[in-house]
Amino acid sequence: MMTKRNFTFLLAGLTVLTTVITSGFTFRETDEDGKGLKYEQHGCCSSNGQKNANGSIVGYTNSVPDGPGSCSSGGGCHSGGSVTPVFSFTATPAFTGNAYVPGADYTIAIKVTGYAKFGFDVEMLDGTLSSSTAIGTFVALTNCQIHPAGAFPKSVTHLSPILSSGSATFKWTAPASGNVYVYACGNGVNGNGNDGGDKAVLYSALLAPDSLAGVESAVISNFSFSVFPNPANEYISLLYDLNKDSQVSAKLVSLAGKVVSTFFEKELQNSGKQGRKLLIDPSVAEGVYLLSLEINGKYSFKKIVLQ
């Protein structure tokens, strides 16, 4: 079930400031052969586990192909720490609105804070089924390695424990299409050479193709319009000036590019100053949206906060 999220949206100079957060997924309680947790079967806490100085083995991200259970759940041994680590998955450029631009290159940084050092295991998959595979192209940059596909989907893991003041980075080239399901386990370690006092945390997120990625080329140059009040509740007042007779549409769009409301569409309007009062449908949820104004096939956007 998805949790409420805030986002950062960037389009043609327009920035909507938010916070990127994860979503939750539901996993089955046994692996495919019904014998229990793969985590327990494959020895996450053995000498080859996430505490190992030689790097993490794959299979502990809590993705469906891995099976449930991790270093932090299902009876995990890395549970002695008193502080729950904080896992950070950030990208440059940002995944605005939890969306990626198809074919774009991203530098992804992994960081786990709360302990002296950390290890991690990350998967980016094309689905939530046991047959899911890695999606996109991966290149290790700093403090990490790429495990090829094998018993588990392709994973990005640490090379050796990383100082919590540092991070691991890798380059990810986004696919041409399709949702991307991110699963990870970050393990905070105290550096004493065993699993005592260590603790891990799970992370998951869903990335979708940016349906507005191609709109930037159609943005109106040297055009602006006004909206008020903002934040808005029951209505939005819209003011703009047309330099010629035009065909105009006004729509409320989510940060993921979905049209939430259409106020008017392909309406022929005379040149000059225009003023419209746009009523907000009571069924539209509170949050951050874009007011899209399309004039003769060109677009302009304004951030709108509904409360």
Summary of the structure (lengths in Angstrom):
residues: 307
radius of gyration: 23.3
end to end distance: 22.9
largest distance: 74.9
contacts: 1000
relative contact order: 0.16
helix: 3%
strand: 45%
